[in-house]
Amino acid sequence: MGLITRLAEWREDRRLSDLQVTEEDWYQALGDWPVYQRFSLPTRARLHEMALRLLLRKVMVGAGGLELSDQMRLRIAGMAVVPVLELGLEWYDGWQTLVIYADAFVAEHEWVDEYGVAHAESSALCGEAASRGPVVLSLEDIVRTDGATAHNVVLHELAHTLDMRHEGANGAPPLHPGMDPAAWKQDLFSAWEDLERRVAAGRPSPVDEYALEAPAEFFAVLTETFFERPEVLLEAWPAVFRHLCDFYRQDPCRA
Ligand SMILES: [Zn+2]
């Protein structure tokens, strides 16, 4: 480890010990979140430290005049570190800023299609992650994360940032040594086809059908369900569940 890295870590440790965040503060911020409730006390302690390091390393800003309370900052950071709890914060090195809007926001997209024609599109979204750009979230969706549904915009957008670490947003994050990319692809594709059949037949789906928008959305929605409703995912698509356990190095059904 280089001197600069060691110095930066020493500074961060100093700043970390200056932060006065109590157990009560954490409980106020995350106590109502079923995913947090499932973690053991030692795991929660690791989550707290990682969330504070995230707050020290990244910029979290409210947009459109939104003032973020300390409680809300802790809540967002606490949710944000769950996917990387066993991977390490360096998996978030690709982005620096979390922008929080008060409400669903309008994203302006411009892109050039395969024929070289430029398009512009605006659509109401509750979250957005762009390669190396800021991660954008809606506060409304963060507050609403109450376990009533598997929807969690923080987990969703941060899953996109992990996906983008490998060949862009294609539904495949960089897999660890020993994981089989072909099996990952095949099992996720089988689940995708199963979801298509269920939606077409009007049968209940284990995940939000928004997942079928694109492979990247499929991975992000799977991630939300993996953490928020792990037993549903395990029951519906056990092979996919196992791949996500291997990737996130967590088994939410045994937390
Ligand atoms: Zn998405």
Residues whose N, C-alpha, C, O or C-beta is under 5 A from the ligand:
A	BS01	ZN	E217 A220
